[in-house]
Structures are given as structure tokens and as C-alpha cells.
Amino acid sequence: MPKTVGDTLIGVLNDLGMTKLKWFRHKLCERKQEPKIRKGNVENLDPIDLADLLTRTFTEDGALDVAIEVLRAIDCHDGAKELTDFKKAQESSVMSGAAKGSALGPNNIIKDKHFVDHHRTALIDRVSQVAPILDRLLQRGVITSNAYSDVRAEKTKQNRMRELIDVPLKASGSKGKDVFLDILMEQEPYLISELKGE
């Protein structure tokens, strides 16, 4: 069975030892970016519970990025490299599965409409991986942190997708929608293949 994000985080955190693990928890609480983690939430966590907290707070992808950032801050470059290598391996396997042929015309246009606009209703109804998609859109600069917060504030996945497509993605134009489609192919390859008619 392939290693999961949680397994990999637990292994790296376990290898830190007690002193470095304590330093990791301390540095994690010092981060200025949202969402922030309070000291009381991590004070006595072992590697298993800490890895669980990271993935619940930041999503699996975000947990890797945050762990890499904190490991570098405490000079644990071997652990940071292990997580970076794991992330690259994950991304390349997802990309190789998602980078199959496309039935779209130039610039992802179908009948004078962008793929995202053409399949708006299906995307709103059926996309399930909203949080990691938002993380990637923010990371790539397609949406702002304010837009990220506004979308995350919506109660249901459908409302989050509706808000995302109708406000920040509409404002980002075709280039932003192209990036969104690339992320969808990584996160929802089966859905996008079906919508493309593959």
C-alpha cells in the first residue's frame, strides 16, 4: 500500500526526537499566516496527533507545505527534503494520470465558452475537493487571501464552488480559469475526464 501524507508526516515528526519535536511545535505556533495554531492545541501532542492536527487544519497539501516551512525554520533540512521529495512524487503521479488527451479546442474553449463556464452546473454539483483546490489557487496567485476566506466561509461544498466560480474566477478571466482547470484535472481527474467525454 502506498504511503499517505499522514504516514509520511508521522515518520518525519517521529524522527525529530523529543527536543526537536518540541521546537517544531513552538515554531508552528509562531507562524503569522492563517490559519494559526494555538500553543494549547499542540503543547503535548505526539507525532501521530500532531500530523493529524496538521492535515485537519491545513488539508493534506497544505500540511506538507507548513511542515516543510517549519522544519526548515528549525534546521531539520533532511526532514524538509523528505517531505519535499514525497510531495514531488505525489504531484508527478497525479499529473501523469491527468495529462491524457483533451477534447477541448484551443484555450479550453467549447462553443465560444470556457470549459469552466460551459460545465458550471456540473462543477458546482460534483466537485468534492474544494479545500485543496482553494489552497492551490491561492498558492498560484489566482485568488486573493480575502477571496479564499470568503469562499471558505460558505457552509456547503456547492455554495463554495458557486462563490468561487461566480466571483474570483470570473474576475481572473481565461488565464485564471485555465489554472483552475489544471488544478481540477489534478484533484478531480475522473470527473474532468467524464465532462470532456473521454
N, C-alpha and C positions, 0 to 999 in steps of 0.2 A: 504494500500500500504506500503511495507517495506521501512524503512529509507535508503536513499542513503548515500554515502560517503559525498557528498556535504551538505546534510541536517545535518548530524552529526557534521561536521566541523563547520557549521554556528552556530549550537546550542552551542557548546563548546566555540567558539570565542565570541558569544553574551553574555555568562555568565561571561566573564572575567571582564567586566566593562571597562570604558574609560582608566584608568591608566594602568591596566594590558595589555589591548589590545595594547596600545602604546609601552609598554615594549616588548610585543610579536613581534610587527613589527620591533623594534630596533634589538632584538636578531636574528630575521630571516635574517636580512641584514648582521649580523656579521658572519654567517656560512661560513666556509672555503671550504666546499665541493661544487663541481659543481652539477647542475647549480646554480650560485649565483644570488641573487635578489638584485637589486639596491634600495637604500633608496628612490629615487624619484618615484619608481614604487609602493611603498606601503604606503608612508607617510600619506595620508588622506583616506585610504581605510576603509570602514566599514566591519563588519564581512562577509557579503554576497560577496562583491567584493574580499575580502582577500581569502575567501575559493575558489572562482573561480580562482584566480591567482595561488593558491597552486596546484589545480588539473590540471590546464593548464601547469604549469611549471614542476611539478614532476610526473604527472599521478596520478590517484586516490590512488593507493597503496603507491606510494612514498610520496604523500601529507600527508597521515596518519602518516607515519614514521617521516617525517620532523616536523609535528605539535607536535607529541609526544615528540620528542627531544627538541624542543623549549619550550614547556610547562614545561618540567622537569627543563630546564635551568632557568626559571623564577619562579620556586617553585609552579607551578599550578599542583600539583600531582593528584587532583581529575579529572581535565580535561584530563590529560595524561592517567589516568586509564580508563576513559570513552571511549576514542579513542582506547586504547589497547583492552578493552573488546569487542568493536564493531568489531575491526579487527579480533580477535579470532573467534567471532561468524560467521563472513563472511567466514573465511577460513574453519571452520568446516562444514558449509553448502555446500560449494563448494566441499570439499573433500568427503563428504558423497554422493554427486551426481556423483562424478568422480571415486569413488573407487569401481566400479562394477567389475564384472569378466573380465578377459582378455584372448584373444585368442592367445596370444603370447607364444612362448616357453620360456625356461629358459633365463634369462638375456635379455629379449626383442629382441630375435633373430628370424628372419624369413628367411628361406632358406639361412643360413650362412651369413646373413646381418642383421645389427641392424635395428630396426623398422624405425629409423630416416633416414638411408641411403636407405632403401627399398622404403620409401614413400617421398623421397626428393622432387620430382617434385610437388606432391600434396601439401606438406607443403609450398613450395615456393609460389605456386599459391594461396593457400586458407587461410593461417593463417592471421588473421586480427589484433590480439592483440600483435603487435611486441614490443611496448614500455614497457608494464608491464612484458612481458616475459624477455626482456633485464634486467629490474630492478631486477627481481628475480635471474637471472643467475649471475649478478654482486654481489648481496647480498649473494648468496651461494658460491661464490668464483669460479664458473665455468669459468667465463671470467674475464679478467683484465679491469681496467678502460680505458686503451688505446683501447682494442678491443671494449669495449662498445661505445667509441667515434667514432671509425672507422665505426661501424655498423650504429650508429645513423646518421652519415654524408651522408649515401646513400639517394637518393632522393625518391625512391618508396618503398612500403612495400615489394614487390617482391625482389628488389635488397638488402634490409636489410636482408631478410631471406636467400637469396643466400649467402651473405657475412658471415652471422652468421654460417650457416651450413658448408660452404666450408673452413672457416679459423679457428676461435677459437674452434668451436665444434669438428672439425676434430682433432685438436691438443689435445683436452681434453679426447679423447678416449671413450670407452664404458661407463665408470662411469659418465663422463660429459653428454653424450647423455642420460643416464638413468635419470639424474636430469632434463634435458631438457624435456624429455617425461613426467615426473611427472608434470612439470610446464604447459606443453601443455594440460594435462588432466584437470588441474585446469582452465586454461584460454580458452580453445577451446574444451570443453567436447564433443560436438556434432560431430565436425569434427573428433576427435580421435576415437570416438565410431564407426563412419562410416568407417574409414580406417581399424579399427580392425574387421569390419564385424559384429558388434553387432547389 
